[in-house]
Amino acid sequence: MAIRRYKPTSPGRRGASVADFAEITRTTPEKTLVRPLPRKGGRNSSGRITTRHQGGGHKR
């Protein structure tokens, strides 16, 4: 596992290093754990508009 070193942007960062988890980290999430977020359009569970300026037309 590689070690990521930081550039000395402050006295506390100088000499700081941390483990790089790129070798054991996946780039894409696990498919079974992902589900789409529903578009609400500013409406609550009753279906009433509760947030102004959302929903209706093209996003501006």
C-alpha positions, 0 to 999 in steps of 0.5 A, a space after each residue: 500500500 502506497 503512502 500519500 505525502 502532503 505538500 507543506 502548505 502549513 506547519 502542521 502539514 509539513 511531513 504529514 503522510 497517510 496511507 493511500 487506499 487506492 489499491 483496495 478501493 473500487 472505482 464504481 459502487 456495489 450495484 446491489 447497494 445502489 438505487 435511484 433517488 426519486 425526483 420529488 419536484 419540491 413536493 412532500 409525502 402529501 403531494 403538496 408543493 412545499 419548496 418554492 421555485 422547484 419543479 415544473 419546467 427546465 432547470 434554470 
